[in-house]
Amino acid sequence: MNKFFLVIFTLVVFSLNVSAIESDFLVDKFLAGRIFEKPETYTDYDFSDTERIPIHLQAVTDISTKDGTAQEGQRVNLKARNNVYHDGKLIVKRGEPVTAEVELVVDSGMNGIPYYIYLYDFKFQNLPSSKILASYQKSGCNRTYWVLPLKWALTPLPPTGSLTNFIKGGHARISTNDIITVYYFPNWK
């Protein structure tokens, strides 16, 4: 039996090597006669510069999947929680309005998987968006950690283990007390 597996293994290894030597005729046909320009390398930027300034935000009103205030593509209003300085200069004033877009709302699933809300595209009044790196996510109550053990415990009783599939996760809610942190990179170009 071991010789059989050894022969199969040897054939697989040799066939992998043979296929690696062959060229892909579709790629050769597609690239034939085409000239590709070398991309321009950006040498003016110091990629080792990682200076970043955290900016703490909060929602103006609650955003929730339960009452439908979180819809994909919707702009939500936020405000800065405190003054933010860079090199002694005020760059974000406390209470300054900021907007963000709800990128994605993930519905809850079976077995306790919760709702999720994802925010991105944060717009400040005086800061360029190209220097902001931010995404924020908030999830609802994850009930998976107690649903799956319950499911396996009830499996010996035929229909009851399957009934736990219908338990859904909790709604996601971004409240006015949540701290949303985004980062400003002042040296990015």
N, C-alpha and C positions, 0 to 999 in steps of 0.2 A: 504494500500500500504506500509506503514511504517513497518507493521508486517512482510510482505513478505521479505523486505530487511533485517530485523532483523533476520529472520530465515535463510536466505541465508548466512548472515555474520557469524552467529553462526556455521553453518555447515562447512564453510570454515575454521574457526578458529580451530574447533575440528579435521578436517581432516589434517590440518597442524601439529597439535600436535601428532596425531597418526603416521603420516609419519616420524616425527622426532625421534620417539621411535624405529621404525624398523631399523634393520641394513642393510647395503648394502651387499648383498650376493656376488656380483662380487668382491668387495674389499676384503671380507673375503676369497674368493676362491683364489684370486691372492696372498694375503699375507700369506696364509697357508704354514707353514713349512719353511718360509724364515727367515733368521737372518740378521738383519741390524746393522752395526757398527755405534756407536755414532761418529759423526764428531768431528774432533780435534778442540778444541777451541784455538784461537790464543791469548795468554795472554801477550806476550812480547811487544805488541804495545800499545801506549797511544792514544786511539781514541779521546781524547779531544784536541789533538794537531791539530790546524787548520792553522798553519803558511803557508802562500802561497806567492809566489812572481809573480807578473804579468809580462809577457813578451809580448811586443808589436811587432807585425810583419806587414809586408806589402807584397803584391804580386809583383813579379818581372815584370810580364806582366799582362795585363788585361785578366780576365777569364770571359767568357760570354756565355749565352745560345743562343744568337742571331747568332754569327758566328761559333758556334760549338766547341769552345775551352774548353768547360766544358763537359766532358764525364765521366760517372760513371766508377770508378776504375782507373782513370788517376791520375798520380802523378803531382802535381803542385809545382812550385818553389816559395819560399817566402824568405824574408830576415829580420833580426832583425832591428828594427828602431833605437835602442839605446843600449848602454852598460847596462848590468844587473849584479848587484853585490849581493852577499850573504855573510855576515860576513866579509866584506872587500875584498872578493875574486871575481874576474871577472869570471862569469859563462857563460855569453853569450856576445860575442863581437858584436859591431855595424856592420851591414852588413853581419853577419854570415849567410851562406845559411841554409835554413830549407826547408824540403819537407812536403807536406800533401797530403792526398788522397781525391779525390772527391768521397764521399760516395754515394751521391744520387743527382740526378737531377730530379726535379718534373716539369712536363710539365704544361703549363698554361691551365686553364679550361674555361668553358663557364661562363658567367655572371661576367667577369672581374677578375677571380682568377689568380694570377700571377705565373710566374716561380719561383722555389727555387733552390738554390745550397747549399749543405751541405758539409763541409770539416771536416775531422777527421784524426786520426793517424799521428800526427805531429812528425817528426823525426828531432832531433837536433844532432849535431856532438858530443858534450861532455856531454849531459844529457840523463839519461836513460828514456826510454819511459814509464816505470812503475811509474815514479814520475811526469808525465805530465797529467794534466786533461784539455782537450780541445775539443771543438767542435765549429764550426762556421757556421752560416747560413746567407744567403743573399737572399732577395726576390726582385722581380721586382715590377713595379708599380701596386698597388692593386686598380683596377677600380670598385670593388664591391660596394664601398660606394656611387657612383653616378649611377651605372647601375641599382641596385635594386630599388631605388626610381623612376628612370626614367621608369622602367618596370611597376611599379604599377601605375604611372601616365598615362601611355599609354594603360593600360589594357582595359579601356572602348572602345577604338578603336580596334576592334577584332584582326587583324593580327599584329599590330605594337608592342604591348607589348611582344609578343613572339619573335619578331625579335631581341630584345636586348639580347637574349640568345647567339647570335653569337659573342658578343663582348668579346674578350679574354683579359687576363691580360698581363702586360708588361714583358719583358725579364729581367732576373737577370744578374747582372754584378758586379764582384769584381774588382774594379779598383786599380791602384797602389797607390792611395791616401787613400784607406780604411785602418783603423787600426783594425787589427785582434789581439785580446787579448787572450793569453793562460796562464795557471797558472802552476807554478812549485812548488811542495810540497817537500821541501828538507828533511823532516823527515820521509817521507813514506819509507817503506821497500820493 
